[in-house]
Amino acid sequence: MFTVALIMVLHMIVPSQTIYDFSFTSIDGKKVELSEFKGKKILIVNTASKCGFTKQYKDLQELHKLYGDNLAIIGFPANNFGNQEPGANTDIKEFCQENYGVSFLMAEKVDVKGDNIHPLFKFLIEQPNPDFTGAIKWNFEKFLIDENGKLIHRYRSQVNPMDMVLTGQL
């Protein structure tokens, strides 16, 4: 009985962290609070400009056009896999706009694994969901967050953003 009471007290003192507790810096250098997206679904994707999956930028942009009123797409460039995102933020932004017309939100380059993992990704890879947990395996993994800030699905790189398995959740 004491243990149950202690757990309840701890939950009141130290509330569980949610997606809305995190922020990041945009590719333009502005601080963005994820709490700004309450009431919308959020699709978080770790991206890279020199990857076999880079062409998914096109479909992420299409998803943004189709669902942008109800879905926030956020690309997080990362150079953690095969040195496939070596450029600076300005290079990445230019590449995305010139080659894919990207107008969805892009973050500054971050680490999505290792000792310097961005706190958001550390949180995301540990969240329960019906798919899987654990480390990101490659570029263009996707995390779908519901309107209440809960991770509802996680997709590996091979799942195209326009695939029905993903769009059916929107």
N, C-alpha and C positions, 0 to 999 in steps of 0.2 A: 504494500500500500504506500509506503514511504517513497519507493522508487517512482511510482506513477505520479504522485504529487510533485516530486522533484522535477520530473520531465515536464509536467504542465507548467510549473513555475518558470522553468528555463525557456519554454516556448513563449511565455508572456514577456520575459525579460529580453531574450535574444530572438526576435522574430526570424522566421526563415527568409532567406534571400530569394528575391524574385528577379526575373529578367529586367523589371523596371528599376532595379537598384543600380543598373550598369549604365555607363556612358562610354563614348568613344570619340575620337577626333576624326572629322570628315577629311576627305582627300584635299579639301580646300583649307584645312587648318581650323575649322570651327568645332567647338564642343557640341556633341549631340547626346541628349538624354533619351534613353529608350522609353522612358515614361511618356514621351511625346506621342508615342504610337499606341497608347491605351485605346482599346476599342477597335483596333485593326489587327488583322493577321500580319505577321512579320516573317519574311523568308530571309534567313541569314546564310550567306554562301561565302566560303573561302575561295578566292579566285587567283588566277595567274595568267599572264599574257603570252607565255611560251609553252603552253601545255596542249596535249591532244584534245582536251576538253574545252579549250579557250573559245571555240565556236559557240559554246553555250551562252556566251554573252548576248548573242543575237536573240536567243529564245528567252533569256531573262528580260531583255528589253521588250520583247513581244508580250510577255507576261505582265510587265509593268504597264504597257499600254492598255491591255485588256482588263486588268484588275486593280490598277493603281489607286482607285478611290477607296478600296477596302483592303489593300495589301501593300505593305511597305517592303520593298526589296532592298537589302543592304549587302553590297559586295565588300568583302574584306580581303584585299590583296595580301598574299603571303608568299614568302620565298623559302618555305620549309621543305619543299619537295622537288628535288632535282634542279635546284637553282633556276626555276622556271618563272620567277618574278624578280629579276635582278635590278630593274629600273627604280628610279626615284618616283615619288608621288606625282610630280608633274609629268613625267614620262608615261606613267600608267594612265593618268587621266586623259592625256592626249591620245594615247593608243586606243583606249576604250571609246572615246568620242569619234575619232576619225574612222575607225574600222567597224564599229558596231552601233554608233549613234547612242551610246549609253547616256540616259538621262535619269536613271534611278540612282539612289544614294550610294556613294562609294566612300568607304573609310580610308584612312591613311593605312599604309602597309603595316601589318602586325605579324606576330608569331602566333600560330595556331597549335603549336606543339612545342615540347621541350621546356627548358628552364625559364625561358622568357615568355611563355604562353600568355596571351592577353587574358585578363581575368574573366571576361565574358566567355571565352572559349573553354576555359577551365571549368566554369559553371556548366556550360552547355553539354560538354562530353560526359558529365556525371549525372545529368538529369534522366529520371526514368521516362521511358516512352515505349510504345509497343514494338519498336524496331530493334534498336541495339544501343549500347552505351560504349564508352571507351574512346580511345584516341582516334583522331581523324587519320585516315589512311592515305588520302591524296587530295589534290586540288578539286574544287567544285563539289565538295560535300555540302549538303543542304540541311538546314534546321528550320522546320516550320513551327511557328509559335502561334497559338490561338489568340483570340481577342482579349483574353484574360491574362495573357502572359505565360501560359503553360506550353511547354514543348510537347507537341502532339505527334510529330513525325520527324524522322531523320532519314535522309536519303544519301546513298553513296554516290560517287561521281558519275557512274554510268546512267543514273536516272536523269533524263533530259527534263529541263524545267517545264516543257509543254506536254510531258507524258501525262496521261490520264490518271496515273497513280498519284501524281502530285496535284494536278489541276482539279481532280475530283474532290480534293479536300478544301478547295477555295470556295 
